[in-house]
Amino acid sequence: MATKVVILGAAGRMGKALIRCILEEKVPGLELHGAVDLWDAPELGQDAGLASGTKEAGIKVINNLEEVGKDADVIVDFSSHFGTAGNAPRIAEWGTAWVIGTTGLNEEELAAIDAAAEKTAVVLSGNMSLGINLLCTLVEEGARALKGRGYDIEVLERHHNMKKDSPSGTALMLGQAAAEGYGWNLEEVQVDGRTGLPGERPAEEIGFHAIRGGDIIGDHTVMLAGLGELLELSHRATSRDVFAIGALQAAAWAAGKDAKLYSMKDVLGL
């Protein structure tokens, strides 16, 4: 029996990629059950498949999650930070599994997700690709091996000119991985860009630098800079499908799981 999936944020770039990947069966065993976005989305009332640039789905884009969320197996959410947090209580009440790729979440919004995870399975990740999640593991292990040896850490990220949050959720994931390897609290050492005369770089600092332009899907590099050498660990996305397929793999995995907050590392067994 197919897993019934609702796409929240269906009119966005990722929402359309998710719908297209479901209808084109990029991840077997999934069925598009609903497509939801805001009341002012231009695609509202259109067939979700045609609006996403693929075959007809027989399901229209609507603006009421309750119509389809209650009896879905899993909701895949790439909406907005306020929309994600706002939907947390009712998704928890329904007990529908929830895969969240929304970025830019603040502490209060993350707390709402944590509360929902007490009642339903939630997979939360700033990036759903296998490559990025593997890179996080490599960064953490690399930082742990170089801890105390004088290597400075910087995170560089490049995205399209429509991206709203900065640093990206993926950059923060990578920074967190590096901080864990070094035994640091990321909030205490994070510096977002530099300007003016900030002075010499302190030893305990992780810098983040965001580039925005054109249609760059997503490039991320973690630099470990030592005396006499520079180690760079990088990932480049060449298709948005890599994130959609990862999210749909998470959806297939999460359906029916126990209530808990999971990550893509849980999904992928890393």
HELIX and SHEET records of a PDB file:
HELIX    1   1 ARG A   13  LEU A   23  1                                  11    
HELIX    2   2 ALA A   48  ALA A   51  1                                   4    
HELIX    3   3 GLU A   66  GLY A   69  1                                   4    
HELIX    4   4 HIS A   81  TRP A   94  1                                  14    
HELIX    5   5 GLU A  107  ALA A  116  1                                  10    
HELIX    6   6 LEU A  130  LEU A  146  1                                  17    
HELIX    7   7 GLY A  169  TYR A  182  1                                  14    
HELIX    8   8 LEU A  186  VAL A  189  1                                   4    
HELIX    9   9 ASP A  241  ALA A  254  1                                  14    
HELIX   10  10 MET A  264  LEU A  268  1                                   5    
SHEET    1   A 7 VAL A  61  ILE A  62  0                                        
SHEET    2   A 7 LEU A  30  VAL A  36  1                                        
SHEET    3   A 7 THR A   3  LEU A   8  1                                        
SHEET    4   A 7 VAL A  74  ASP A  77  1                                        
SHEET    5   A 7 ALA A  97  ILE A 100  1                                        
SHEET    6   A 7 ALA A 121  LEU A 124  1                                        
SHEET    7   A 7 LYS A 260  TYR A 262  1                                        
SHEET    1   B 5 GLN A 190  ASP A 192  0                                        
SHEET    2   B 5 ILE A 206  ARG A 212  1                                        
SHEET    3   B 5 ASP A 152  HIS A 159  1                                        
SHEET    4   B 5 GLY A 218  GLY A 226 -1                                        
SHEET    5   B 5 GLU A 229  ALA A 237 -1                                        
END                                                                             
